[in-house]
Amino acid sequence: MKNYKILFILLFVICFGMANAQDSDKMTDKGRIALTVWVPDNIDGMPTAAIQSLENKLHQIATLNGLSGDAHYSRFVLAANVNVMTKDVTATAPPMQAYTLNVTLYIGDGFDGKAFSSYSTTCKGVGENETKAYLNALKNLKTNNPAYQSFVDKGKSKIIAYYNAQCDYIIKNAKVLAGMNKFDEAIYNLTSVPDACPDCWNKSMDAVAPIFKDKIDFECKAKMNQATNVWNADQSWNGAQRAGKILSSIDPNSECFEESKTLGNKIAARIKEVDKREWEFVYDYEIGLKRDMIKAYRDVGVAWGNGQQPTTIIYKSLW
């Protein structure tokens, strides 16, 4: 009997450990592959409030299944389509709208209009008007449905396969963009590679470093010209303050950083001569010396992605 108890305890520990490992893996996956949640605004006359409700559902589904649905500009999308299967008016007082909706979720390539995986379900809802009937139907779209996991896993594997197959092209295209001074877009493309594709991710990080350096050098020259023009136009205390604000945003790792310090010293000497005041410009050495460079690269990419207006993002239908 004692041996059976020991065996039972060992089995319990092993099973508990495996469950925790699976949960840990799932948590590790969260955010590793970023998707854009997308619901077209012209689905079969669907009310705006219902579209917003469906988008919120998709964000929850993405988060609960090891994805990030917060990307503002991504090639890959978690999308949904809704078809009205039945639409009736109840014989009640007052009469109610009764809808049966077929909701299909897709993970796919929004640029090519290619679906990687899909999941369909039926939702029914009744309401005083069309909008309330839609909203009540979508309440039945459960965000914690375990059936989503195979749907998500299939989509993730296709996305990983895309990055593994297209890695060399992604890097080559980023270098072309950088050559056109489109540094932020180039950095966005490279930092969008998920670390679930370790080989491509490592290559992308190697490629992004020199592009980031070119970016801060290019911006340094532009800021130096701007600060010089501001100071030449107004050699007063106010002019010094405005020029100093521009100079303070120059990255200490850029090539012309020493040049910016020379201009700062020139401004300080002139202010002391004509204004009889001490003007001290404090350089922010922390900008480039103690930061997490990978985070810095990603911040640039995220900022560029967030700046893309919806009108510039055209996703092709996956259905």
N, C-alpha and C positions, 0 to 999 in steps of 0.2 A: 504493500500500500504506500509505503514511504517513497519507493521508486516512482510510482505512478504520480505522486504529488510533485516530485522533482521534475518529471517529464512534462507535466502540465504547466508548471511555472516556466520552464524553458520555452515551450511552444508559445506561451502568452507573450514572453519577452520578445521572441523573434517576430511574431506577428505585429506586436505593438511597434517595434523598431522599423519594420517594413512600411507600416502605415505612416509613421512619422517621416520616413525618408521620402515617400511618395508626396506627402504634403509639402516637404521642404523643396523637392524638385519643382513642384507646381508653383510655389512661391518664388523660387529662383527664376522661373520662366516669365513671371509677371513683368511686363514692360520691355521684355527683350525683343519682341517683334511688335512694332508700332503700326497700327492701322488707322485709317481715317473712317470714322463712322459716317455713313452717307445714306440719306433717304431722299430720293428725288422729290421735288416739290410739285410734281404734276401727276401723282399716282391716282388715277381713276377718280378724280374729284375729291380726294381725301382732304378733310379739313385741316387747317394749319395746326390747331391744337393737337390733333391726333398725330400729325407728323412729328411734332415736338415730343409727344409722349413716346412714340416709337423710337426716336433717337435716344431718349433717356434709357429705354429698355436695352438698346444695343450697347450703350456704354457699360451698363451693368453686366450684360452677358460677357462682354470682352474682358472686363476686370475679373470676373469670377472664374474665367477659363484660361488664365495665364496669358492674356494679351493686353496691350495698351491701346485703347480706342481714342486717345486724346491727340493723336497727330493731326496737325492742321493741313498738312500737305504731304500726302503719301501716295506712292504708286498703288499700294494695296489697300483695299477697303473692306470693311464689314458693312454690307448693304442689306436692304430689305425691300421687298416688293409686296404689295397688298392687292388682292383681287376680291371684289365683292361677289360672293357666290349666290347669296339670296338677300333680298331686301323686301321686307313685308311691313304692313301696318296692322297692328293688333286690333282685335274687335273689343277693345276695352274703353272705359271712359275715365280719363281722356285716352284717345288712341296713342299708341306708342310706336316708335320705329324699332324694328327688329332686324339686325344684320347678322349675316354669317360671312366671316372673312377668312380667306386663305392667305396666310402670312408665310412668305418664303424668305429665309435668311441666306445670304451668300457671302463667301469670302473669295476674293478674286483680284485680278489685275484690272484696276479701274482705267488705266491708260489704253490697254488693248481690248477691254471689254470681255475678258476671259475669266469665267468662273472656275474656281478651284474646288469648291465644295458647296453644298447647299443643304438646307434643312427646312421642311415644310410642316406646318401645323394649321389647325382650324380653330378659330376663335368666334364665339357668339356673344352678342351684346344687345341689350335693349335700353332705350332711352327716350326722353321726351322729344328729342330732336336728333338730327343726323350726327352732330358732333358728340353728343352724350352717348349715342349708340356705339359710335366708333371707340370712344374712350373706355366704355364698359367692356367692349369686346377685347381691347388690347390689355385690359387688366388681367385677362386670362392667359396672356403670354407670359409664362413663368420664366423668370431670369435664372433660376437655379435648377433648371431641368438637366439631369445627368446625361440626357441624350445629346446635349450640345458638345460634350467632350470629344466624341469621335468626329463630329463635324468640324470642330476647331482644330483637332490634331491633323486631319487631312489637309486643311487649308494651310496650317503652319509648315507642314512638310513640303508643300508645293512652293511656298515662299522661300524657304531655305534652299530648295533646289534651284530656284531662280537666281539667287545671289551667288550660289556656288558656280553656276554655269556662266553668269554674266559678269563675274568679278573683274576680269581684265578690261572689259568694255567700260564698266563703271569708273574704274580708275583712269582709263584713257580719256574718257569724256570729261572727268573732273579737271584733268590737266588742260584740256582744250578750253574749258570755261575759265580757268584761272588765267590762261593766256589772253583772254578777252577782258580781263579785270573783273570777272564775275566771281570773285573769291567766295562770297557768302554762299552762293548757289553751289559752287564746287564743294565747299566744306559740308554743306547740307547733304549732298549726295553721298559723300564718303562716310559721314557720321550716321547716316540712315541704315548702314549695313548692321544688322543685329549681331550681337556677340554669340548668338546661337549658331552662327557660321564662323567658327574661330579662325580658319585659314584666311578667308576673305576679310574678316574684321581686322586681323593683324596687318594684312597688306594695305588695307584702307588707312589704318592709323599711321603706317609708315609713309603713305602718300600724302596725308593731310598735313603733316608737320611742315614741310617746305612751302606748301600753299598758304598755310597760316602765316608763316614768316613773310612771304611775299605780300600778303594782305596788310600786315602791320607796317611794313616798309612803305608800301604805296600810300597808306593812310597818313603816315608820318609826314611825307612830302606834302600832301594836300593840306594838312593841318598847319605845317610850317608856313606855307604860302598864305593861308588864311590869317594866321596870327600876325604875320609880317605886314600884311595889307591893313589889318585893323590898327596896328600900332603906328604905321606910317600915316594913317589918316587922322589919328587922334592921339597925340603924345601927351596925354593928361593922365590923371589918376584913374579916371573912368576907362580910358582907353587901355591902360595897363591892366586893369581888372578883367576886361573882356578878352584881351590877348592872353592873359595868364590862364583864364578858364580853358581856352583852346589848348594851350601848351600842356596843361595838367592831364589831358586825356591821351597824350602820346605814350605809347608803350615803351618802357625802358629797354626792351629787347630790340627795338627797331634801330635801323642803321643811322638815322639822323637824330637820335636822342641827344647826343653831345651837342649837335647844332642847336637844338631847342634850349639847352642849358645856356649856350652862348647868348641867344636872343634874350632869355630871361635875365641874365646878368646885365645886358645892355639896357634893358627897360628899367631895371632897378637903379642903375647909375644915373640915367636921365631923370627919373622921378626925384631922386635925391638932389639933383642939380637944380631943377626948375621948381620943384614943389616943396623942397626942404623936408621931405618926409621919407622915412624908411619904407621901401616897398620890397617885401620879401616873398618870393615865389617858392612855394613848397612843392617839390616834385613827388608824385605818388609812386615811389619805388615798388610798392606792393603790387602794382598792376601786373607785372610780369615775372616777379621773382619767387613768389611763394604760392602760386596758384596751382591747382590741379589742371594740367594742360589738356587732358582728355575732356574734362568738364568744360574748359574754355572752348575747345573745338565744338563740343555739342551745343554750348550756349549760342555760339554764332549760327549754327545750323538751325536750332529751334527758333531763334529770332527771325531768320530768313523765312522759314516755313510759316511762322505765325503772321508774317507780313504779306503773305500771298492772299489776295482778295478772292472770294468765292467765284467772281466772274472770270478769273484767270485759270481756274481749275475746272477742267471739263472732263468729267468721268463718263465713260461709255457704259451703256446698260449691260448688265451681266446676264440678262434674261431675254 
